[in-house]
Amino acid sequence: MYTDIVDLREFYESGLGQTAQRMIRRRIRTIWPDVRDQIVLGVGYTTPYLRPFMGEADRVVAVMPASQGVSFWPAEGPGMVALGDEADLPFGDNTIDRVLLVHGLEGTEQLRPMMREIWRVLAGGGRVLAVVPNRRGLWARADWTPFGHGFPYSASQLKQVLRDTMFVPERTRHALFMPPLRSHFLQKTAPAWEEVGGRWFKAFAGVTMIEASKQIFAGVSRRAAQQPVKRRLIVPLPGGAAPAARSGSPRTTIVGGDSVDCQQPYPRT
């Protein structure tokens, strides 16, 4: 079940939420350093992480699940958020270049349909970046944060989900190593926690991030599939039984070095 939109908004307005946002956003930006001339879609509750792309991407939009609720974003200018069904995204096939998935996988009750929809709207060569609570991390146990709700994933579990829904995992990153406490001291030292944790304690990160590409299967053209198979006409040697003739067979063949004109079909034996 999704975390309610009111709880999500209150968390990201708090000091702890702002710190978590900065740490995760910094890691997302290292994975996607350049999105110029691309369309970026956020699924789940992604608005805290989409703002850095606004001045760079060709277009930035977000879809919030109906069971979660929706909040207007951005505060200035026209709205870029839609309320919809995560299993029925309001976009055409192959129209999106990047999909950012935050507070989505761990809360959805339509996991496979949602991932198939993301696969459908992604263009060839498109990428999806899934951000989920890490099963081993402290944040997955902190139910006073959105990361403590829903189903957390290990890196291997998330990779399996992506493979099962026709994606190819490309890169794995981790973030949010500071304890999920409201201490101002911990929040100020968050960059140091990220530096140390990113080197030595990746297994205990608060969130796991995996970027995956859209898998496209090879096909067989209809023309090649319908092309008739060429068969040879077999002419028996003297003393052998003659097989039935086939329609469309060659009219002339070579037997023992002599040319034989097949004017009439061979009788069936």
PEHU-V185454 format. One record per backbone hydrogen bond with DSSP energy under -0.5 kcal/mol. NH is the residue of the N-H (numbers start at 1). CO is the residue of the C=O. E is the energy in kcal/mol with one decimal. If there is no record, write none. Layout:
((NH/CO/E) (NH/CO/E))
//
This chain:
((5/68/-1.9) (8/4/-2.1) (9/5/-2.4) (10/6/-2.2) (11/7/-2.1) (12/8/-2.1) (13/9/-1.0) (14/10/-0.7) (14/11/-1.2) (17/11/-0.7) (18/14/-2.3) (19/15/-2.0) (20/16/-2.4) (21/17/-2.5) (22/18/-2.0) (23/19/-2.2) (24/20/-2.4) (25/21/-2.7) (26/22/-2.0) (27/23/-1.4) (28/24/-2.5) (29/25/-2.2) (30/26/-1.2) (31/27/-1.2) (32/28/-2.6) (37/56/-0.8) (38/35/-1.5) (40/38/-0.6) (40/59/-2.8) (41/98/-2.9) (42/61/-2.1) (43/100/-2.8) (44/63/-1.9) (45/102/-2.3) (46/44/-0.5) (49/46/-2.1) (50/46/-0.8) (50/47/-0.6) (51/47/-0.8) (53/50/-1.9) (54/50/-0.6) (54/51/-1.6) (55/51/-0.5) (56/53/-1.3) (57/53/-2.9) (58/38/-1.7) (59/38/-1.5) (61/40/-2.4) (62/80/-2.0) (63/42/-3.0) (64/82/-2.6) (66/84/-1.4) (68/65/-1.3) (69/65/-2.0) (80/73/-3.0) (82/62/-2.2) (84/64/-2.1) (84/82/-0.5) (85/88/-0.5) (86/84/-0.5) (88/85/-2.1) (91/89/-1.7) (94/120/-2.2) (95/92/-0.8) (95/121/-1.6) (96/121/-2.7) (97/39/-1.5) (98/39/-2.0) (99/127/-2.2) (100/41/-3.1) (101/99/-0.5) (101/129/-2.8) (102/43/-1.5) (102/100/-0.6) (103/131/-0.7) (107/104/-0.8) (108/104/-1.6) (114/110/-2.5) (115/111/-2.2) (116/112/-2.4) (117/113/-1.9) (118/114/-2.2) (119/115/-2.2) (120/116/-2.1) (121/117/-2.2) (122/118/-1.4) (123/96/-3.1) (126/123/-2.6) (127/97/-1.9) (128/212/-2.6) (129/99/-2.8) (130/128/-0.6) (130/210/-2.3) (131/101/-2.9) (132/130/-0.5) (132/208/-2.4) (134/206/-2.3) (135/153/-1.8) (137/134/-1.1) (138/204/-0.5) (141/138/-1.5) (142/139/-0.9) (143/141/-1.2) (145/142/-1.7) (148/142/-0.6) (148/145/-1.5) (149/146/-1.3) (151/106/-2.4) (152/150/-0.7) (153/133/-2.6) (158/154/-2.3) (159/155/-2.2) (160/156/-1.9) (161/157/-2.1) (162/158/-2.1) (163/159/-2.5) (164/160/-2.5) (165/161/-0.9) (165/162/-0.6) (166/163/-1.5) (167/162/-2.2) (168/213/-2.7) (169/167/-0.6) (170/211/-3.5) (171/211/-1.5) (173/209/-3.0) (175/207/-1.7) (181/179/-2.2) (187/183/-1.8) (188/184/-1.9) (189/185/-1.6) (190/187/-0.9) (192/189/-0.6) (193/189/-1.8) (194/190/-2.3) (195/191/-2.0) (196/192/-2.4) (197/193/-2.8) (198/194/-2.2) (199/195/-0.7) (199/196/-0.8) (200/196/-2.4) (201/197/-1.5) (204/201/-1.5) (205/202/-1.5) (206/175/-0.9) (206/176/-1.7) (207/175/-2.2) (208/132/-2.7) (209/173/-3.1) (210/130/-1.9) (211/171/-2.4) (212/128/-2.8) (213/168/-2.3) (214/126/-1.4) (215/166/-2.1) (216/214/-0.5) (225/221/-2.1) (226/222/-1.8) (227/223/-0.6) (227/224/-0.5) (234/232/-0.6) (235/233/-0.6) (236/234/-0.5) (240/237/-2.0) (245/266/-0.9) (249/246/-1.4) (253/260/-1.5) (255/258/-2.4) (258/255/-2.2) (260/253/-2.2) (262/251/-3.4) (262/260/-0.6) (263/261/-1.5))
//
